Amino acid sequence: MGRTKSSKIAELASLVNVIQGEYDIKGRWSEMHFGNANPIVAELGCGRGDYTVELAKRFPAINFIGIDLKGARLWRGAKNALASNLINVVFLRTAIRKLEEYFAADEISEIWLTFPDPYPKRRHESLRLTSPRFLNLYRKILKPDGAIHLKTDDPDLFDYTIKAVKADGWRIREAFDDIYGKPVNNEIIYIQTKYEKQHLADGKKIRYMKFIPQ
């Protein structure tokens, strides 16, 4: 019998690569968790941590933080990272709107947004992770030469993001509306999460965008 959702959440407190609750770590990630000055990359809304863990495997000289509010999902990513003996990845359980409580200015080198909820209704626009509200938050913690990566199966969110980042003064470096229809020379964008595999099985196109601060 597999673990229940409640048992997974209960176990989080004992996992050495999971941070949750009140924690004074802002500006001290390199010192307190990684023990080095390597760049830090965050995946927001990481879910089961598929992307976070795979990136950590491929880039041992970079530190990775998977961030999500749902503990049962984080549990899976944390357990996979421990099973793979990855020392360059941790998971933070918190709401994305609270990022500024955990990260100092210029502390993050890159941000990944992998298949975020598109929140299609106009009244929910402020909840989209590429809305002006969140773009402003990312500016506060991202290095000046940092980058944000978006992967989505939702064409409306993709189009919305193009308009939002341009209006907010970001520069789009890459934008592809079908990375499998016209292959891109960038292997890391082909890492597949559980949800991406489902989207592909359903015949959906996968879109990718990279944008940076001006």
Secondary structure, 3 states (H helix, E strand, C coil): CCCCHHHHHHHHHHCCCEEECCCCCCCCHHHHHHCCCCCEEEEECCCCCHHHHHHHHHCCCCEEEEEECCHHHHHHHHHHHHHCCCCCEEEEECCHHHHHHHCCCCCEEEEEEECCCCCCCHHHHHHCCCCHHHHHHHHHHEEEEEEEEEEECCHHHHHHHHHHHHHCCEEEEEEECCCCCCCCCCHHHHCCCHHHHHHHHCCCCCEEEEEEEC
